[in-house]
């Protein structure tokens, strides 16, 4: 005998929807009319009335002065875009926070298996550890142990612990971002190996 699982699963949901519809269309108006027999009246909110009057005046002005409204809008848009692109605002919410550590994540093709993921992790670990500024490299292949991320073996993550800045080589100190210096060095190393 064939049982239709989706239909069985949908029936309680359909019953709930029909019940909610009947309650909201039939029972709620009746209960409301019984609760407010003396008659309800609308209370006029003076603050909302004042705001509505000012909004109507502003809207009438904007419609009658279309070019001025468009010019004001374009000016505000240009100022907003220039502020966003210049970095003048927005960076105060993300202050510079250098913990002398780098968290890196590498996403390989989804068809990557465990052996290929391990091979890539070992190469990356050696590349990171080749810098004298690095004290340790902790790696992980696949999804995290807590089950919050549903990735496979194509996901590799790296924690690169760095020495304090005063113990770095002079050339590395000149780089504002050690991650970019590491990235450039890894690319140079990879290019050298290809030749």
N, C-alpha and C positions, 0 to 999 in steps of 0.2 A: 504494500500500500504506500502510495506516494504522499508525503507530507510536505506542505508548503511552508517552510520556515520563515521566509520574509513576510508572508501574510500573517502568520501568527504573531510575529514581532511587531507588525504595523497596527494590528487591531487595538491594543491598549492605547497607542498614541492617537488613533483616529477617535476612539471613544472619549478620550480626554479632550480633544479639540471640539468635538460636537457638544460635550457637556459645558465647556467654557463658553462656546458660542451661545448656547441656550441661556446660560446664566447671565451673560452680559446683555443679551437682547431682550429677555423676558423678565427675569427676576429682579435684576438691578433697578430698572426704572420703577417697578412697583414698590420695592423697598424704599427707594428714594422719595417717592411721593408720600409714603406713609410717614417717613421720618421728618419731612418738612411740610407738614399740613398747614402751618400758619402762614406759609409763603415766604420764600427766601427772596432777598433783594440783593442787587449787586452793590458792593462797596466800591466807591471810586477812590483809587489811590492817588493822593495829591502829587506825590513825587513822580509817579508814572505819568500822570497827566502833564506835569511840567516838562518832563523829558520828551513826551510825544509831541508837544507843541513846538519845542526847540528843534526836534528832528524834522518836523514838517517844514519849518522855516528854512532849515539848512538844505533840505531836499529841493524845495522850490527854487532857492538861490542856485543850487548846482545845476538844475535843469535849465534855468534861464540863462546861465553863464557857462555854457558847455566848454568853450575853449579854455577859459580860466580853470575850470575843474580838471580838464584833461592835462593842462600844463602843470598844475599842482601835483596831479597824480604822477606824471612822468618825472617831475623833479624829485618827489619822494622816493620813487622807484630807483632812480639813478643814485641818490644818496644811500639808500639801503644796500644796493648791489655793491657800490664802492666800499662801504664800510665792511660788508661781509667779505669781499675779496681782499681787501687790504690787511685784514687781520687786526684792525683797530679795535673791534669789539668781538666778543665771543671767546677769546682766549682767556679771559679772566675766570671763566667757568672751568677751564681745564688748566690749572697751574702746572708749571714744569715740576715733574716729580721723578727724580732720578734715584732709583733704589739700587743702582749698580747691579742690575739683573735684566736679562732679556728673556721674554717669552716669545717663542716662535712656533708657528704652526705651518705645516706643509701638507697640502692636499694633493695626493697622487691620483692617477686615473682610477675610477671606481672598480675596475677589474683587477686591481692590485691584490695579490695574495699575501699571506703572512710572511713567506720567505723573502719576497721582493721588498715588502715594507721593512723587514729587519735589515736587509742589505742597505737600503737608503738611509735608515736611521744610523747605522754604523758609520757610513761615509760622512753624514752630516755631523755626527758626534766627533769624529776625528777632525773635521774641518773647524768646528767651533773650538775644540780643545787645543788646536795648534797655535792659538793666540796666547801669549804669556799673560795677558790680562784676565784670562778665564781661569777660575779656580775649579769648577766642576760643571758637568753637563748631565742633566737628568732627562731621559727620553721616555716616550710612551708611544706604542703602536696600537692603533685601533681605538675603540670607544673607551671613555673613562670608566673607572670602576663603579662610580655612583649611578651609572645608567642614565645620566641626564642628556647624553648626546647619542644619537642613533647612527653613528658612523661605523664604517668597517675598517679593514686593515689599510685602506688608502689614506687614513688620517694619521699623521705623525705630529707629535708635539714635543717641544724642547724647552727646558729651563736651563738657561746659561747664566751661571753665577759669576760675577766679575769681582775683581779685587777693588779696593777703594781707589778713587781717581788719582790720588797722590802717588800710587804705586804703578801707574801706567807708564808706558814708554812715551817719550816726548812727542813723537808723531801722533800717537793716538789721542793725546790730550788736546791737540789742536782741533780734532773733530768734535763738533758739538754733539753729535749723536753717535755713540759707539755702534749702534745697530747698523747704521749706514756704512760705517767703516768696515764692519765685519762682512756686510753684504758685498761691498766692493772687493774685498780681499778674497772672498769665496769665489766670486765671478772670475777674478784674475787667476786664481788657482785652477779653476775649471778650464779656463782657456789655455793655460800652460800645459795641462794634462792632455788636451786634445791635439796639441802640436806635436 
